[in-house]
Amino acid sequence: MATDKPKVDGVFRTRSLGIAASGVQDQYSDGKAAKVWHLYIGGKKRTNEYKEKMVNLLKEHGVQTVLDAACGTGVDSVMLLEAGFTVKSVDASDKMLKYAYKLRWQRHKNNPLYDDWEIGEGDWLDLENCEDTITHPEGGYDAVICIGNSFAHLPDFAGDNSLHKLAISNFHKMLKPGGILIIDHRNYDHIIKYGALPNSSSKLYYQGDRIHKIKTSVLTVDREATMVTLDYEIDISGIPFGKDQTMRTKPDGSVIPVSQFRLSYYPHLLDNFTGMLKGIFGEGAEHQTYSDFQSDPPADYISSYYIHVIKKQ
């Protein structure tokens, strides 16, 4: 059915695909975002705090088999493997997957656990047909996870959420009856209202101490927010990075080299996203929303992320 809603792509694209605005390169395509990703998300502190929340959530639902549908560099998949889950991992970015493959190779030398870790390219719009890279378990997975605001990378070119609904429907198909989808998105309600990321005390996902700056831009079309773009600057002091760096001055006056990358997202509003999940899983499906993994946050708490857990009936 035709729609009068303007397409984001037709309004915002003023250059070839893969070339970002303002001279900031699309670093998913050339691998530079992947190269500094570990600096952005943080190290063991992030892993330990986030791991406790995620592992407990999966165990509460009796999960053993997991499809990590947005594995990126493989950090979360490794975390779950080492916690005793059976994990298969896919991502649409071959540049990010390169680091996941490398991680598996490094770890399997001393741990046979990694010999059975299957990794492959996976398109959310056609998950059933990634059998050439991974084999799905007969009957489906206990859980599909799509975490780290990854789902918001999927655009809405038609203006009717049709691609989003197709992807969620495919996640649903991957689950066994009683299995759960864990999927999240940033607090776009706040971002659209205030034009900036929430100043939340929760940094479960991304705890890197090398984040110099994140600039937020909100694109509106006919008064409706249609895209949120984040421009990241990551401190790469002491890291060989060639000529592709920019110098920045910190508040203390010191000058540091930074790596820049830009990521754009479709801004899912909480109520709309919940309705979309319910439309696919069914109105009677068991569903819970967490604010930064808190089921009952304080009344004045401003979430950075909303995590949805919905069960297949």
Secondary structure, DSSP 8 states (H G I E B T S, - for coil): ----S--HHHHH--S-TT--GGG---HHHHSHHHHHHHHHH-SHHHHHHHHHHHHHHHHHTT--EEEETT-TTSHHHHHHHHTT-EEEEEES-HHHHHHHHHHHHHHHTT-GGGGG-EEEE--GGGGGG-TTT----TT-EEEEEE-SS-GGGS--TTSS-HHHHHHHHHHHHHEEEEEEEEEEEE-HHHHHHHSS----S--SS---TTEEEEEEEEEEETTEEEEEEEEEEEE-TTS--TT--EEEE-TTS-EEEEEEEEEEE----HHHHHHHHHHHH-TTS-EEEEETTBSS--TT---SEEEEEEE--
